[in-house]
Each structure stands twice: as C-alpha cells, then as structure tokens.
Amino acid sequence: VRYSGTFSNGLSLNGIAGQSFHIAGKNSFNTNDFVNVGAESGLEDDRSDYVAMIGANYGRFNVTTGGRFDKDTFEVRRAEVASTADGKYGSAFVKYAFIDKQETYGFPTDRHEVTVGGSAKLTPNWRVLGSGTYDHVSETLVKRTAALAYDDECFTYSMYYQQEQPVTVNGAEGDKTTKFGFNISFRTLWGVGEPVDIGGI
C-alpha cells in the first residue's frame, strides 16, 4: 500500500506499508552462503515481516520514520527516525536507529545508534562532508566518515576516509578498520570507484 500527497501549503507526504510473499521457486533469502545474506532479514520465510514508512517534506526540511515488524508478534525488529535540513551553505541530518539483536552477525544485544552528519559548501562546486555514528548500548563511536567532493553539471569527484569500530560479542571494542576511497563519475557516461556514504537520508 503506497500513499503520496502534495498540498497547497507546500507540504508533501509519502508512505508505504506492506508485506511480501514467496510464491514459487527457491527463496534466495533462505539459502546458506558465506555472507548469510538472508539470515534474520525478515525475508527468509514464505511470508515476510511487515514493513512501513512515512515521510514528510516541507521546503528544505524533511523527516522520515519507518520500521520492520515481526510477521507473527508485531515485535519491532528495526526502526528508524531521521531528519534532514538543507540550506544555502550546506545540509545537516540526524538519524536514530534501533536494530534488533542479530546473533548470526555477531550482535547478541540490541543496538541503539545515533548518526549525525552533514555537508558544507566551500565554493559553488566544492563540498566537505562528514558523519559519525554512536552506539548508545556499547557507548562506542562505531563509525566515522570524512569526505571532500566536487560537483558540476557534467563531472563528479569525491575522496573519503572512513573508520569503523565494531563491538564484539562480549561487548568489548573490536579491531578498528580504516579505509580510503574515491569516486570519479562523468554524468550519463561512466564512473569508477565507490561513492561516499555518510549515512544520511
């Protein structure tokens, strides 16, 4: 079920709610592979978990909330609420996420993560971006990202630094992983590299 509406005062709303059904053939989310792609996804059974989302946009301000709910008990498996604001000199966002425990992936407890980030214009074409994600349960800054990007009407370039601090099964901090990356893209032609993701909406 999907809804969208635009009103005369400039407000727009959109929402979606539903459930998927596996009708025939092999369910690719219910197979064993080396990355456990379908484990605890809510899609591994013939009848999936329920999902729902609603968002509102007014001018340069946007807020979105959504969740995944157990198909039998309606227990919350994942929930998010996020907001963004755009301005003349950049943008900012804040997001809260609840993620139910996923023991298959090494997360024996629920996670409550807050992500804050944004971008600032240095010139009409150059931007600096950054974000950080803090897990309230383990009291750990689990992810941080910084990036520099250039955009014009036909060319995009970005380079970024990202560090992740996983939390181990016993709640202790795991080994940090650090990576650097870049992306070069000619619009409608080709691109190379991985686009930067600062965790916004």
N, CA, C and O of each residue as an XYZ file, in Angstrom:
804
protein
N       0.856     -1.178      0.000
C       0.000      0.000      0.000
C       0.894      1.231      0.000
O       1.773      1.363      0.852
N       0.677      2.116     -0.937
C       1.502      3.312     -1.056
C       0.617      4.559     -1.096
O      -0.457      4.552     -1.698
N       1.078      5.615     -0.455
C       0.352      6.880     -0.465
C       1.334      8.015     -0.726
O       2.459      7.995     -0.226
N       0.911      8.996     -1.503
C       1.672     10.231     -1.654
C       0.703     11.375     -1.845
O      -0.334     11.230     -2.491
N       1.049     12.501     -1.282
C       0.173     13.660     -1.386
C       0.962     14.948     -1.355
O       1.954     15.059     -0.635
N       0.523     15.925     -2.137
C       1.127     17.254     -2.160
C       0.029     18.271     -1.906
O      -1.027     18.231     -2.536
N       0.286     19.181     -0.979
C      -0.746     20.111     -0.535
C      -0.385     21.548     -0.930
O       0.769     21.861     -1.221
N      -1.398     22.399     -0.930
C      -1.223     23.769     -1.421
C      -0.286     24.598     -0.552
O       0.249     25.602     -1.023
N      -0.072     24.209      0.702
C       0.831     24.951      1.570
C       2.300     24.547      1.409
O       3.165     25.044      2.129
N       2.578     23.643      0.462
C       3.951     23.224      0.215
C       4.347     21.939      0.902
O       5.440     21.425      0.665
N       3.483     21.410      1.747
C       3.779     20.160      2.450
C       3.522     18.977      1.532
O       2.534     18.953      0.798
N       4.410     18.000      1.577
C       4.191     16.755      0.852
C       4.386     15.585      1.799
O       5.252     15.616      2.675
N       3.576     14.557      1.616
C       3.620     13.362      2.453
C       3.763     12.135      1.558
O       3.250     12.109      0.440
N       4.456     11.133      2.053
C       4.517      9.866      1.343
C       4.657      8.744      2.357
O       5.273      8.914      3.410
N       4.089      7.616      2.035
C       4.147      6.491      2.947
C       3.964      5.181      2.210
O       3.401      5.140      1.116
N       4.442      4.122      2.815
C       4.293      2.800      2.235
C       4.222      1.779      3.359
O       4.898      1.928      4.377
N       3.424      0.761      3.187
C       3.315     -0.312      4.165
C       3.000     -1.594      3.415
O       2.240     -1.585      2.448
N       3.587     -2.696      3.863
C       3.293     -3.927      3.158
C       4.022     -5.142      3.682
O       4.693     -5.110      4.714
N       3.865     -6.199      2.939
C       4.440     -7.495      3.257
C       4.633     -8.228      1.929
O       3.829     -8.080      1.010
N       5.701     -9.017      1.836
C       5.937     -9.756      0.606
C       5.744    -11.246      0.839
O       5.886    -11.747      1.955
N       5.418    -11.938     -0.242
C       5.150    -13.379     -0.181
C       6.007    -14.097     -1.218
O       6.092    -13.675     -2.371
N       6.630    -15.170     -0.799
C       7.365    -16.027     -1.726
C       6.399    -17.086     -2.236
O       5.916    -17.917     -1.467
N       6.120    -17.055     -3.529
C       5.054    -17.882     -4.089
C       5.575    -19.196     -4.653
O       4.970    -20.247     -4.439
N       6.683    -19.144     -5.364
C       7.167    -20.368     -6.015
C       8.673    -20.280     -6.221
O       9.266    -19.204     -6.147
N       9.276    -21.433     -6.480
C      10.705    -21.470     -6.740
C      11.514    -21.433     -5.452
O      10.969    -21.554     -4.355
N      12.805    -21.267     -5.603
C      13.717    -21.251     -4.469
C      13.827    -19.855     -3.884
O      14.082    -18.885     -4.597
N      13.635    -19.770     -2.599
C      13.756    -18.478     -1.913
C      15.237    -18.174     -1.708
O      15.901    -18.832     -0.907
N      15.750    -17.191     -2.417
C      17.179    -16.888     -2.359
C      17.603    -16.341     -1.005
O      18.796    -16.330     -0.700
N      16.653    -15.883     -0.180
C      16.975    -15.390      1.159
C      17.004    -16.518      2.189
O      17.361    -16.298      3.346
N      16.630    -17.722      1.766
C      16.614    -18.866      2.679
C      17.616    -19.918      2.215
O      17.321    -21.113      2.198
N      18.794    -19.454      1.843
C      19.868    -20.347      1.415
C      21.124    -20.021      2.209
O      21.334    -18.885      2.633
N      21.942    -21.025      2.397
C      23.202    -20.837      3.116
C      24.280    -20.355      2.145
O      24.521    -20.986      1.116
N      24.921    -19.247      2.473
C      26.066    -18.769      1.715
C      27.081    -18.194      2.689
O      26.803    -18.085      3.884
N      28.233    -17.833      2.198
C      29.314    -17.461      3.095
C      29.123    -16.101      3.754
O      29.853    -15.780      4.692
N      28.159    -15.280      3.296
C      27.893    -13.994      3.944
C      26.547    -13.972      4.664
O      26.182    -12.944      5.235
N      25.799    -15.075      4.654
C      24.494    -15.150      5.335
C      23.573    -14.005      4.925
O      22.984    -13.334      5.772
N      23.457    -13.791      3.623
C      22.755    -12.614      3.129
C      21.297    -12.553      3.574
O      20.764    -11.461      3.768
N      20.638    -13.706      3.740
C      19.224    -13.679      4.096
C      18.930    -13.911      5.556
O      17.779    -13.806      5.977
N      19.955    -14.229      6.348
C      19.736    -14.566      7.762
C      19.170    -13.375      8.521
O      19.694    -12.265      8.432
N      18.093    -13.613      9.271
C      17.468    -12.602     10.121
C      17.105    -11.338      9.347
O      17.111    -10.235      9.893
N      16.789    -11.520      8.064
C      16.424    -10.377      7.226
C      14.930    -10.105      7.233
O      14.488     -9.034      6.817
N      14.140    -11.084      7.711
C      12.696    -10.959      7.622
C      12.147    -11.424      6.299
O      10.935    -11.392      6.085
N      13.034    -11.865      5.387
C      12.616    -12.317      4.060
C      12.885    -13.800      3.840
O      12.615    -14.330      2.762
N      13.411    -14.464      4.852
C      13.827    -15.856      4.675
C      12.666    -16.845      4.695
O      12.854    -18.004      4.326
N      11.468    -16.424      5.116
C      10.295    -17.298      5.111
C       9.389    -16.954      3.930
O       9.583    -15.938      3.262
N       8.405    -17.806      3.684
C       7.489    -17.557      2.574
C       6.655    -16.299      2.788
O       6.214    -15.665      1.829
N       6.445    -15.947      4.041
C       5.726    -14.711      4.359
C       6.677    -13.800      5.126
O       7.166    -14.177      6.191
N       6.941    -12.626      4.608
C       7.959    -11.750      5.193
C       7.416    -10.999      6.399
O       6.216    -11.010      6.672
N       8.322    -10.350      7.110
C       7.911     -9.405      8.143
C       7.187     -8.225      7.495
O       7.300     -7.989      6.292
N       6.442     -7.491      8.323
C       5.776     -6.282      7.846
C       6.773     -5.122      7.836
O       7.648     -5.042      8.697
N       6.635     -4.235      6.868
C       7.439     -3.019      6.820
C       6.513     -1.828      6.608
O       5.460     -1.946      5.981
N       6.921     -0.681      7.140
C       6.124      0.525      6.979
C       7.033      1.740      7.068
O       8.030      1.727      7.790
N       6.683      2.798      6.327
C       7.443      4.034      6.330
C       6.508      5.199      6.045
O       5.575      5.081      5.250
N       6.767      6.325      6.700
C       6.052      7.549      6.383
C       7.031      8.707      6.448
O       7.874      8.768      7.344
N       6.920      9.619      5.504
C       7.824     10.762      5.448
C       7.068     12.038      5.128
O       6.001     12.013      4.515
N       7.639     13.144      5.553
C       7.052     14.452      5.288
C       8.145     15.401      4.842
O       9.266     15.363      5.351
N       7.809     16.249      3.889
C       8.765     17.220      3.366
C       8.099     18.592      3.301
O       7.003     18.749      2.762
N       8.790     19.574      3.864
C       8.253     20.941      3.823
C       9.419     21.888      3.539
O      10.263     22.134      4.400
N       9.445     22.407      2.325
C      10.543     23.290      1.945
C      11.869     22.542      1.972
O      12.045     21.543      1.275
N      12.793     23.035      2.781
C      14.115     22.431      2.886
C      14.223     21.452      4.051
O      15.322     21.017      4.394
N      13.096     21.102      4.659
C      13.106     20.233      5.839
C      12.395     18.928      5.525
O      11.325     18.923      4.917
N      12.999     17.817      5.945
C      12.435     16.504      5.685
C      12.540     15.649      6.933
O      13.552     15.691      7.632
N      11.504     14.874      7.220
C      11.539     13.926      8.334
C      10.920     12.608      7.868
O       9.903     12.598      7.176
N      11.540     11.514      8.252
C      11.108     10.190      7.825
C      11.196      9.225      8.993
O      12.136      9.286      9.785
N      10.219      8.337      9.100
C      10.282      7.287     10.105
C       9.765      5.988      9.490
O       8.876      6.003      8.639
N      10.326      4.880      9.926
C       9.906      3.602      9.378
C      10.349      2.459     10.258
O      11.115      2.648     11.203
N       9.867      1.274      9.948
C      10.233      0.134     10.768
C       9.912     -1.189     10.108
O       9.211     -1.261      9.099
N      10.454     -2.238     10.720
C      10.173     -3.614     10.328
C       9.612     -4.342     11.530
O      10.160     -4.242     12.628
N       8.517     -5.079     11.334
C       7.775     -5.674     12.442
C       7.597     -7.170     12.201
O       7.304     -7.605     11.087
N       7.777     -7.940     13.257
C       7.685     -9.392     13.160
C       6.327     -9.809     12.603
O       5.296     -9.286     13.024
N       6.325    -10.739     11.669
C       5.094    -11.136     10.990
C       4.112    -11.848     11.898
O       2.920    -11.884     11.593
N       4.576    -12.423     13.016
C       3.695    -13.161     13.920
C       3.344    -12.375     15.179
O       2.203    -12.423     15.639
N       4.312    -11.654     15.741
C       4.091    -10.974     17.023
C       4.027     -9.457     16.901
O       3.687     -8.779     17.871
N       4.347     -8.910     15.730
C       4.432     -7.459     15.504
C       5.523     -6.793     16.338
O       5.550     -5.568     16.459
N       6.415     -7.585     16.909
C       7.528     -7.024     17.664
C       8.444     -6.242     16.712
O       8.684     -6.666     15.581
N       8.946     -5.102     17.181
C       9.798     -4.257     16.355
C      11.156     -4.930     16.158
O      11.851     -5.230     17.129
N      11.527     -5.163     14.915
C      12.829     -5.734     14.580
C      13.828     -4.655     14.187
O      15.033     -4.811     14.387
N      13.334     -3.588     13.640
C      14.184     -2.464     13.275
C      13.301     -1.232     13.146
O      12.176     -1.315     12.653
N      13.818     -0.085     13.593
C      13.068      1.160     13.485
C      14.041      2.308     13.303
O      15.141      2.300     13.856
N      13.632      3.286     12.531
C      14.467      4.455     12.286
C      13.607      5.712     12.257
O      12.453      5.679     11.831
N      14.181      6.816     12.712
C      13.594      8.124     12.514
C      14.735      9.055     12.144
O      15.778      9.066     12.798
N      14.533      9.827     11.099
C      15.617     10.650     10.583
C      15.071     11.973     10.073
O      13.911     12.078      9.674
N      15.930     12.971     10.096
C      15.533     14.287      9.627
C      16.709     14.956      8.935
O      17.855     14.808      9.360
N      16.426     15.686      7.876
C      17.442     16.450      7.164
C      16.969     17.878      6.970
O      15.769     18.147      6.915
N      17.911     18.777      6.869
C      17.621     20.178      6.586
C      18.671     20.694      5.617
O      19.868     20.506      5.833
N      18.230     21.338      4.561
C      19.126     21.899      3.549
C      19.096     23.417      3.639
O      18.049     24.025      3.863
N      20.258     24.009      3.460
C      20.362     25.454      3.487
C      21.252     25.960      2.371
O      21.735     25.189      1.542
N      21.459     27.242      2.361
C      22.245     27.878      1.305
C      23.679     27.385      1.314
O      24.296     27.237      0.259
N      24.215     27.130      2.505
C      25.628     26.789      2.627
C      25.894     25.308      2.914
O      27.036     24.914      3.150
N      24.846     24.499      2.892
C      25.067     23.081      3.119
C      23.833     22.386      3.643
O      22.717     22.883      3.495
N      24.036     21.235      4.255
C      22.925     20.442      4.779
C      23.372     19.730      6.045
O      24.566     19.583      6.306
N      22.386     19.290      6.831
C      22.668     18.557      8.059
C      21.598     17.496      8.254
O      20.465     17.656      7.801
N      21.961     16.413      8.928
C      20.986     15.370      9.198
C      21.280     14.724     10.547
O      22.405     14.756     11.046
N      20.235     14.138     11.115
C      20.363     13.354     12.339
C      19.460     12.138     12.190
O      18.348     12.240     11.673
N      19.946     10.984     12.646
C      19.176      9.750     12.489
C      19.342      8.879     13.723
O      20.448      8.714     14.239
N      18.233      8.325     14.188
C      18.255      7.344     15.271
C      17.784      6.008     14.709
O      16.795      5.948     13.979
N      18.502      4.929     15.055
C      18.133      3.597     14.560
C      18.147      2.595     15.700
O      19.104      2.522     16.470
N      17.074      1.825     15.796
C      17.022      0.665     16.687
C      17.163     -0.572     15.822
O      16.421     -0.739     14.854
N      18.107     -1.444     16.159
C      18.340     -2.665     15.406
C      18.285     -3.837     16.371
O      19.093     -3.933     17.294
N      17.337     -4.717     16.151
C      17.180     -5.891     16.996
C      18.445     -6.752     16.939
O      19.164     -6.735     15.940
N      18.709     -7.485     17.986
C      19.912     -8.320     18.038
C      19.973     -9.260     16.842
O      18.954     -9.786     16.396
N      21.185     -9.464     16.330
C      21.432    -10.331     15.179
C      22.619    -11.227     15.524
O      23.757    -10.939     15.154
N      22.340    -12.299     16.227
C      23.418    -13.165     16.708
C      24.185    -13.809     15.553
O      25.373    -14.103     15.687
N      23.525    -14.026     14.440
C      24.204    -14.606     13.278
C      25.352    -13.722     12.813
O      26.371    -14.216     12.330
N      25.181    -12.418     12.961
C      26.206    -11.472     12.520
C      27.106    -11.014     13.662
O      27.924    -10.112     13.483
N      26.961    -11.629     14.836
C      27.831    -11.271     15.951
C      27.328    -10.136     16.808
O      28.113     -9.511     17.522
N      26.020     -9.846     16.759
C      25.425     -8.801     17.592
C      24.423     -9.453     18.542
O      23.251     -9.585     18.190
N      24.853     -9.864     19.740
C      23.969    -10.596     20.648
C      22.992     -9.699     21.397
O      22.084    -10.210     22.052
N      23.146     -8.388     21.324
C      22.254     -7.463     22.014
C      21.698     -6.455     21.018
O      22.233     -6.277     19.924
N      20.617     -5.803     21.419
C      20.022     -4.762     20.581
C      20.999     -3.592     20.436
O      21.839     -3.343     21.302
N      20.862     -2.892     19.325
C      21.668     -1.697     19.096
C      20.776     -0.466     19.023
O      19.692     -0.496     18.440
N      21.252      0.605     19.620
C      20.593      1.906     19.550
C      21.626      2.904     19.044
O      22.485      3.353     19.802
N      21.542      3.249     17.767
C      22.576      4.063     17.144
C      22.043      5.437     16.758
O      20.929      5.573     16.252
N      22.865      6.447     17.008
C      22.562      7.823     16.610
C      23.633      8.276     15.629
O      24.826      8.198     15.925
N      23.214      8.744     14.477
C      24.132      9.244     13.459
C      23.861     10.718     13.227
O      22.714     11.125     13.043
N      24.917     11.518     13.237
C      24.837     12.950     12.975
C      25.843     13.277     11.890
O      26.970     12.781     11.916
N      25.451     14.101     10.943
C      26.379     14.454      9.878
C      25.836     15.558      9.007
O      24.782     16.133      9.278
N      26.575     15.841      7.959
C      26.140     16.872      7.034
C      27.229     17.229      6.047
O      28.272     16.580      5.980
N      26.966     18.274      5.284
C      27.923     18.765      4.310
C      27.918     20.285      4.329
O      26.914     20.909      4.672
N      29.042     20.870      3.958
C      29.166     22.324      3.909
C      29.833     22.712      2.593
O      30.805     22.084      2.172
N      29.308     23.744      1.951
C      29.858     24.209      0.688
C      31.076     25.094      0.948
O      31.009     26.060      1.708
N      32.178     24.749      0.307
C      33.362     25.594      0.368
C      33.359     26.622     -0.764
O      33.742     27.777     -0.583
N      32.920     26.169     -1.925
C      32.724     27.007     -3.105
C      31.452     26.508     -3.774
O      30.869     25.535     -3.298
N      30.992     27.132     -4.861
C      29.806     26.599     -5.544
C      29.945     25.145     -5.983
O      28.933     24.466     -6.162
N      31.177     24.643     -6.162
C      31.370     23.277     -6.644
C      31.999     22.331     -5.631
O      31.831     21.117     -5.747
N      32.715     22.850     -4.646
C      33.406     22.001     -3.677
C      32.620     21.908     -2.386
O      32.087     22.903     -1.894
N      32.553     20.659     -1.823
C      31.876     20.431     -0.557
C      32.755     19.585      0.354
O      33.552     18.773     -0.117
N      32.607     19.777      1.645
C      33.212     18.896      2.626
C      32.079     18.197      3.366
O      31.082     18.827      3.716
N      32.231     16.882      3.608
C      31.177     16.086      4.218
C      31.733     15.314      5.401
O      32.926     15.017      5.458
N      30.860     14.994      6.344
C      31.287     14.211      7.484
C      30.111     13.665      8.260
O      29.004     14.199      8.197
N      30.367     12.579      9.005
C      29.328     11.998      9.847
C      29.972     11.116     10.904
O      31.126     10.708     10.777
N      29.207     10.831     11.947
C      29.629      9.920     12.995
C      28.436      9.153     13.526
O      27.344      9.705     13.658
N      28.645      7.872     13.833
C      27.588      7.013     14.369
C      28.002      6.503     15.739
O      29.065      5.904     15.897
N      27.147      6.749     16.730
C      27.431      6.374     18.117
C      26.419      5.340     18.576
O      25.210      5.545     18.460
N      26.925      4.215     19.105
C      26.055      3.170     19.642
C      25.877      3.415     21.136
O      26.834      3.348     21.907
N      24.629      3.701     21.535
C      24.345      4.057     22.924
C      24.539      2.874     23.865
O      24.914      3.069     25.021
N      24.295      1.658     23.400
C      24.382      0.479     24.263
C      25.836      0.198     24.648
O      26.143      0.012     25.826
N      26.721      0.168     23.662
C      28.132     -0.115     23.938
C      28.932      1.142     24.247
O      30.106      1.062     24.607
N      28.287      2.324     24.105
C      28.947      3.603     24.334
C      30.214      3.713     23.481
O      31.295      4.043     23.970
N      30.037      3.423     22.187
C      31.157      3.391     21.257
C      30.815      4.197     20.003
O      29.708      4.103     19.473
N      31.779      4.985     19.541
C      31.644      5.633     18.241
C      32.004      4.596     17.190
O      33.180      4.374     16.904
N      30.991      3.963     16.618
C      31.220      2.780     15.790
C      31.611      3.119     14.357
O      32.159      2.269     13.655
N      31.342      4.342     13.908
C      31.682      4.692     12.527
C      31.876      6.188     12.404
O      31.123      6.971     12.984
N      32.887      6.584     11.649
C      33.121      7.996     11.363
C      33.584      8.132      9.919
O      34.345      7.300      9.425
N      33.129      9.168      9.252
C      33.436      9.368      7.842
C      33.727     10.837      7.587
O      33.055     11.711      8.134
N      34.728     11.110      6.755
C      35.034     12.458      6.301
C      35.308     12.400      4.811
O      35.929     11.453      4.330
N      34.846     13.412      4.071
C      34.987     13.369      2.618
C      35.095     14.770      2.044
O      34.662     15.752      2.649
N      35.683     14.832      0.862
C      35.777     16.060      0.080
C      35.235     15.745     -1.297
O      35.610     14.734     -1.892
N      34.349     16.599     -1.821
C      33.688     16.286     -3.086
C      33.612     17.514     -3.983
O      33.523     18.651     -3.520
N      33.650     17.242     -5.282
C      33.497     18.279     -6.308
C      32.375     17.856     -7.243
O      32.316     16.702     -7.668
N      31.484     18.793     -7.563
C      30.368     18.517     -8.472
C      30.209     19.683     -9.440
O      30.303     20.845     -9.044
N      29.968     19.369    -10.703
C      29.472     20.366    -11.649
C      28.452     19.690    -12.546
O      28.022     18.574    -12.255
N      28.059     20.340    -13.628
C      26.957     19.796    -14.418
C      27.327     18.537    -15.202
O      26.435     17.856    -15.708
N      28.607     18.209    -15.316
C      28.942     17.012    -16.086
C      29.978     16.117    -15.414
O      30.311     15.069    -15.966
N      30.501     16.484    -14.249
C      31.594     15.732    -13.650
C      31.452     15.741    -12.135
O      31.092     16.760    -11.546
N      31.738     14.599    -11.502
C      31.696     14.470    -10.043
C      32.949     13.739     -9.577
O      33.354     12.734    -10.161
N      33.554     14.265     -8.513
C      34.728     13.613     -7.929
C      34.616     13.682     -6.414
O      34.226     14.712     -5.864
N      34.953     12.598     -5.743
C      34.955     12.605     -4.280
C      36.053     11.685     -3.776
O      36.393     10.688     -4.414
N      36.600     12.036     -2.623
C      37.545     11.161     -1.931
C      37.171     11.174     -0.458
O      36.740     12.198      0.072
N      37.340     10.025      0.206
C      36.832      9.932      1.565
C      37.723      9.058      2.443
O      38.517      8.244      1.973
N      37.545      9.273      3.731
C      38.194      8.481      4.773
C      37.092      7.937      5.667
O      36.166      8.663      6.028
N      37.187      6.651      6.028
C      36.157      6.045      6.879
C      36.805      5.078      7.864
O      37.673      4.282      7.505
N      36.361      5.169      9.110
C      36.859      4.277     10.145
C      35.674      3.654     10.873
O      34.735      4.354     11.252
N      35.719      2.335     11.069
C      34.671      1.613     11.776
C      35.251      0.922     13.000
O      36.356      0.381     12.964
N      34.476      0.953     14.094
C      34.885      0.344     15.357
C      33.808     -0.649     15.770
O      32.865     -0.272     16.466
N      33.925     -1.905     15.359
C      32.878     -2.880     15.696
C      32.887     -3.218     17.177
O      33.887     -3.039     17.872
N      31.746     -3.711     17.639
C      31.608     -4.166     19.019
C      31.520     -5.685     18.999
O      30.693     -6.242     18.276
N      32.349     -6.359     19.772
C      32.405     -7.816     19.764
C      31.261     -8.422     20.553
O      30.465     -7.707     21.162
N      31.184     -9.755     20.539
C      30.100    -10.476     21.186
C      30.013    -10.170     22.679
O      28.913    -10.072     23.222
N      31.156    -10.017     23.353
C      31.134     -9.758     24.796
C      30.986     -8.279     25.133
O      31.100     -7.894     26.296
N      30.735     -7.446     24.123
C      30.520     -6.032     24.354
C      31.771     -5.194     24.292
O      31.688     -3.971     24.396
N      32.933     -5.805     24.124
C      34.175     -5.058     24.034
C      34.370     -4.514     22.622
O      33.738     -4.979     21.673
N      35.244     -3.533     22.496
C      35.526     -2.962     21.194
C      36.398     -3.910     20.384
O      37.385     -4.449     20.885
N      36.020     -4.103     19.127
C      36.808     -4.954     18.246
C      37.907     -4.165     17.562
O      38.185     -3.020     17.917
N      38.524     -4.791     16.583
C      39.612     -4.149     15.849
C      39.061     -3.070     14.922
O      38.076     -3.290     14.218
N      39.693     -1.919     14.926
C      39.293     -0.838     14.037
C      39.676     -1.173     12.604
O      40.722     -1.768     12.346
N      38.814     -0.780     11.685
C      39.125     -0.898     10.265
C      39.066      0.492      9.639
O      38.123      1.248      9.871
N      40.058      0.810      8.864
C      40.155      2.118      8.224
C      40.286      1.935      6.726
O      41.042      1.082      6.261
N      39.553      2.732      5.973
C      39.689      2.649      4.526
C      39.601      4.034      3.904
O      38.979      4.949      4.444
N      40.242      4.154      2.757
C      40.211      5.365      1.963
C      39.634      5.003      0.596
O      39.868      3.906      0.089
N      38.900      5.906      0.018
C      38.299      5.622     -1.268
C      38.085      6.867     -2.095
O      38.283      7.986     -1.623
N      37.676      6.659     -3.339
C      37.402      7.777     -4.235
C      36.351      7.354     -5.250
O      36.073      6.167     -5.420
N      35.777      8.333     -5.914
C      34.810      8.089     -6.975
C      34.952      9.180     -8.021
O      34.994     10.365     -7.691
N      35.024      8.783     -9.269
C      35.036      9.705    -10.398
C      33.896      9.319    -11.305
O      33.768      8.156    -11.686
N      33.064     10.284    -11.656
C      31.888      9.973    -12.461
C      31.636     11.078    -13.474
O      31.582     12.256    -13.122
N      31.480     10.686    -14.746
C      31.033     11.583    -15.794
C      29.559     11.290    -16.026
O      29.198     10.179    -16.416
N      28.718     12.265    -15.793
C      27.276     12.052    -15.827
C      26.839     11.459    -17.167
O      27.256     11.925    -18.227
N      26.003     10.434    -17.108
C      25.411      9.693    -18.228
C      26.451      8.896    -19.025
O      26.094      8.250    -20.010
N      27.732      8.928    -18.622
C      28.744      8.204    -19.380
C      29.287      7.008    -18.602
O      28.938      5.870    -18.915
N      30.129      7.238    -17.603
C      30.708      6.141    -16.842
C      31.251      6.684    -15.537
O      31.392      7.894    -15.355
N      31.549      5.777    -14.642
C      32.132      6.150    -13.363
C      33.040      5.048    -12.863
O      32.935      3.900    -13.294
N      33.925      5.396    -11.959
C      34.836      4.432    -11.374
C      34.984      4.747     -9.898
O      34.973      5.914     -9.505
N      35.123      3.715     -9.079
C      35.250      3.920     -7.640
C      33.921      3.766     -6.931
O      32.896      3.498     -7.557
N      33.948      3.937     -5.624
C      32.771      3.765     -4.781
C      32.311      5.112     -4.250
O      33.105      5.814     -3.624
N      31.045      5.506     -4.475
C      30.555      6.785     -3.959
C      30.612      6.823     -2.444
O      30.451      5.797     -1.784
N      30.842      8.008     -1.894
C      30.920      8.147     -0.445
C      29.524      8.064      0.156
O      28.566      8.595     -0.406
N      29.414      7.393      1.304
C      28.151      7.252      2.017
C      28.370      7.749      3.439
O      29.103      7.127      4.208
N      27.736      8.874      3.796
C      27.911      9.413      5.137
C      26.756      9.040      6.063
O      26.692      9.515      7.197
N      25.842      8.191      5.587
C      24.798      7.666      6.448
C      23.555      8.504      6.553
O      22.732      8.257      7.436
N      23.376      9.498      5.683
C      22.183     10.337      5.745
C      21.032      9.721      4.998
O      21.078      8.553      4.613
N      19.989     10.516      4.791
C      18.812     10.026      4.066
C      18.614     10.848      2.810
O      17.676     10.601      2.052
